[in-house]
Amino acid sequence: MRLALFIEHFHPAAGGAEGVAVAVVRGLLRRGHEIQVVAAAGEVVDGCGLRTVPRNRQAEAALDLAGAGWLTVDWGLAVPARVHRLGGGLTRPFRRYNRHAKPQILRGLAWALDTFSPKRLVEYRIERELVLQADTKLLAVSQFVADQVAEVAPAAVPRVTVLHNGVDIKRFSPAVREASRAEMRHELGLPGDAVVFLMLAHNPRLKNVGLALRLFHTLARKHPGARLVVAGRHPSGAGQPWLVEPGAVVAPERLYAAADVLLHPTYYDACANVVLEGLAAGLPVVSSDRNGSAELITSGHDGFVLPVAGEAAAVRAQWWEIVRWLTEDAALRERLGLAARTLAEAHSFDRYLDDFEAFLLAAGRA
């Protein structure tokens, strides 16, 4: 297969959607496929071709490569291509969910900008046109994203395939977690017997760090041994003794090693890799229902899925009850963690790559 992948940035050290793209390219290269990456900026990976083209000029390159017989894959929804991997969802629904992360007083203004801004309207129109192209295949990273396609362009639904992200179950595992648990707790200044809840949040407002802080203001009075670790680029500045902020430089598998529970009360995630990584590490995961990877969780079996929209006191009460329960019940944490690991093993990156490769081969034959 000759594959041309279009992406904004392509760097081996990146995480998120970019990191998934690099891992996919490496996996497909090992399987003998020929790959050319077209990116605004990037680095050559394992001998794949790299063409540096600004994102707003990649459409021309896509037409040229398609005409030369390459299967064109856009890692997003910005370039006309045979395949669009919808790793972040669609802009209009995303902006609607994102408004919930804003202070109440600003939501009306955000709604007006999202609804009437000429720039926004152009974005929505371009995305809808790309989705509606009759010869395009759409790969949604969750049913959550597939539902967004149904909302924006119902006629495109028959061309949508759902494939959740996969996780490296060797890098993220209970064994890796146990091996560095004591060392990492010492490094973070965490007591050995503390019950540690972890959040990874480079965008604290969107990831709803505020909810976790409000919960722990109450929880720490009842359970002084409880700790909240919030890792990310932007510290919360709360300055509480139960709050630890290691920044964004610690490898995630080391953070999972220090934790007992992963919290992810996000207002929006198409398919959060952090949730898959936490499950693979054998952590109980408590995720919001605005996250595509939460579709994989069975509440009460391998984690919990809770709402973040609605009346604020009712939402907090539901999160409080689960956080309190997990703090007090070590046997529950152990049972959920074992089931979480089993769930992650069914969604390994190797299995994801098998399914992604089969999808691309079928798209190339169609």
N, C-alpha and C positions, 0 to 999 in steps of 0.2 A: 504494500500500500504506500502510495506517495501522498503524504499529509502536509498541508500548509496550515499552521496554527497562527491565528492573529490575536494579539494581546497587547495591552498597553506597556507593561514592564515584564521583563523576564530575567530574574536573577536567582541563582541557586540558593542563596541564603534567605530568600523571602519566605514568609508564611502566608496563611490565608489562601485565597484563590490562586495567587501567583505561585505559591509553594506547591499546590496541587498540580498546576500546569507543568512545573518542572519535573515533579515526580512521574507524571503521566508520560512526558516526553522521554525521560530516561527508561521507563518501563517498556515503551513501544520500540525504542531503539534497540533494546536488548532482544526484542522479539523479531528483529530484522526489518522493521519498517523504515522507510526513508522519510525524514522529517525536515521541513524548513519552517523556522519560526520568523514571523514578521512582528516586530515590536518597536515601540517608540524609543526604548532603551533596554539594553540587556547584555547578557554574556553568553558565549557559546557553551553549550552543555554536551559533554560526551560526543562531540563531533557532529552534532546536528547543524544544519545551515542556519545562519542568522542574518536577516536583512533588517536594517534599522530604518523605519519609516514612521513619521509622526502619525498618531492615531487618526487624525482627520484626513490623512492621505492614503490610508491603508485600503480603502475601497478600490482604488485603481489597481493596486497590487493584487487584490483578491480576484478581480476580473481577469487580469493577466494570467495568474496561476491556474485559475479554473479553466481558462481556455487552453492551457498547456496540459491539462489532464490531472491536475492535483485536486485532491479532496480538500476543500477549504472548510476550516473550522474556526469560528469566532468564539473566543473565550469571553463571552458576554453578549451584548446586543448593540453593536456599534458599526459593524461592517457587513455588507451583503455577503453571505456565505451559504454553503450547502448545509452546514450544521451550526446551530447556535447552542452552546452550553450555557444555560441560564443559571449561573452560579450565584448571582446576587438578586435574582428576581427582576421585577419590572419597576420602572421609576415611579409611575403614578401610585400603585399600591404602597410602595416603599415610603413615599412621602406622606401618605395617609397614616401609616403606622408610626412614622417618625414624629408626627405632630404630638402623639401621646407622650413623647419624652420631653416635650417643652413645658415650661411653666404655664399654668392655666391661662394667665393673662396674655400670653403670646400666641395661643393656639388659633384664635380667630384671625390674626394677621397672617400666620403661617398658612391657614386654609385659603385666604384670599390670594396670597402669592402663588400657592400651588394650583389654584383654580384658574387664575386670570393672567398670570405673568406670561408675556409673549415668549420668553425664553423657555419656560416650562412647557407651554403648549407645543412648541417646536419639538422639544424632547419627546413628548408623548406621541406626537404624530409620526416621527421618524421610527420610534420603537414599534409602533403598531404596524407601520408599513413593512418593516423587516419581518415581524412575526407572521404577517399575512402572506408573504411570498409563497406561492403555491408549491415550489420545489424545495422548500427549506424544511429540514428536520430539526425539531426542538427537543433538547435534552434538559429536563428540569431536575434540579438536585433534590427536590422533595415534592410531595403532593401540595404542600403549602405554595410552592412556586407554580405548579401546574394550575392551581386554582386562580392564581393571578393572571395567567394567560387566558383562562376562561372568562375572567372579568373584563379584560381589555380587548380581547379579540376571540370571541366564541368560535368563530369559523376555523381557527387554528388548532382547536383541541384535538382533532384526530391525528395531528402530526406531532403530538407531545408524548415523549417517553419519560418516565420517572426513574432516575437512578441516584440513590442517595450516595453521598461521599463515602469513601472507605478510610480505614485507619491502619496505621502501622502497628500491628499487635505485638511486634518484638520490641520496638522502641518504647511503647507505652504498655506496660504489663505490671501485674502485681509483684513479680520477681524484681523488676527494676525498681519499683517503688519501695519495696522492703529493703533492698540493698543500700539505699542512700537515705532512708527515712531519718535515722538518728542524726546523721551528719547535717542534713538539710534543716531539721528542726533546731539544731544548735546554731547553725548559721543565721537563721531567722529570729533567734531568740525566743523560740517557742518552748514552753515546758513539755517534758516528755509525755505527761499524762493529759495534756490539753486536748479538747475536742476541737479540731481545726476545720473551719469552712473556708473554701477557696473560691475566689472569683478572678477571672482573667478579663480585664475590661480596658481596652485602649480608648474606648469612647464611653466614659463613665455614665453620661446622661442616657445615651441610647441603651446601654447595657443595664441601666436601672440600679446603679450602685446605691442610690439614695434609699431604695427599699431595704436593701441589706443593712445599711447603717441604722435605719430606724428600728429594724428588728433587733439588732445587737445592742442598741441602747437599753432595751428592755431585757434581753436575754442575759447580758453580762451581769445584771443585778441578781438574777435568779441563779445563774450558773457562772461564777467567777472564772472557772477554768475554760470557758469557751473563748475561741479566738476567731477573728475574721481576717483572712489574708486577701488583700486586693492588689493584684499585679497589673501593671499597665503603664502607659506613658504619662498619664496625668494623675498625680496624687490627689486624694480627696481632701487632704488638709484637716481631717477631723481631729487628729491628735488624741485619740482615746487609747487607754492602756490595752484594750482588747483588740485594737486594730494594728495590723502589720502591713506595711507597704514596701515590697521589695523592688519596685520599679519594673522596667521592661527588659532587663538584661539577663534574668535568670532563665535557663532552659526550662520549658514547660514540664518536661518529665520530672525534673527535680522539684518543682512546685507541687506536682501531684504526689510526690513521695512524702511531703510534709503534711498532706491533707487527709482528712477523714471523710469529707463530703464536698462535692462540687456544686456551687450555686450558679445558676444562669438565668436570672429573672429578666432577660432581655425584652425590649419592646419590638425588636425585629432581628431575625437572622434567617437567611434562606435555608441554610443547613449548617449549623455551627460545628466546626471541627473540634472545638474545645470540648463539646459534649461527648463526641465520639472518643476523644482521647481520654477523658475522665472515665468513661465506661470501660475502655480497654485497660486502664490502670487499676480497675477493680474498685472504683469509687461509686457510692450511691450518687446519683445526679438528680438535682431538683431544677427543672427547667420551666420556663414559661411556655405557654401554648402559642407564642408568636415566633417559634423556632422550628424550622423544617426537620431537624434531626430529632426533635422531641416526638415526632410521629413514631419512632422506633421503640420508645419507652412504654412499658406497661406499668401504669401507676400502681405502686404498692408491691410490685414484683422486682423490678430492677432500677427503680427510681420513682420520681413523682413529676407530674406535669400539672402546673397550676396557672390560673389566669393572672394577667397583669392589667387588664382593662375592667372597668366597672367602678362601682362605688369604692372609694379608697379604703375606708375602714374594713369593708368586707374582704377586699383583696388582701390587706395586711393580715387579717385574722386567719385566712387560709394558709398564708406563708408562715405565720407565727406558729401555728399548730404543728406543721411539718418540721420546721426547724427545731422547735422545742422537743418534739418526739425523737428526732435523730440525735439530738444532743444527749438525751437521757438514756437511750436504748442502744447499747453497744451491740447486742445480738442482732437487732434490726439492721444496723449498719453493715455488719458482717454478711448477713443473708442477702441484702440488696447488692452488696459489692460482688459477691460470687455470681449472682445472676447477671449483673452488669457486664462482667467479663465474658460470660457466655454469649450475651447479646453482641458484644463487640467482635467476637471471633466470627460471627456470622456475617460481619460487615468489614472484613479485612481489606486492606488495600489491594492485595493480590486478586481477591475475588472481584473487587471493583474494576481492576484493570482488565480482567477477563471480559466482564460485561461491557465495558467501554469499548474495548477492541471489537467485540462482536457487533456492537451498535454501529461503529464507524464502517466496518466491512459491509454491513447491510446497507448503510446509507450510500456507500460508494457504488453498490450494485444497482440501486434503485434508479 
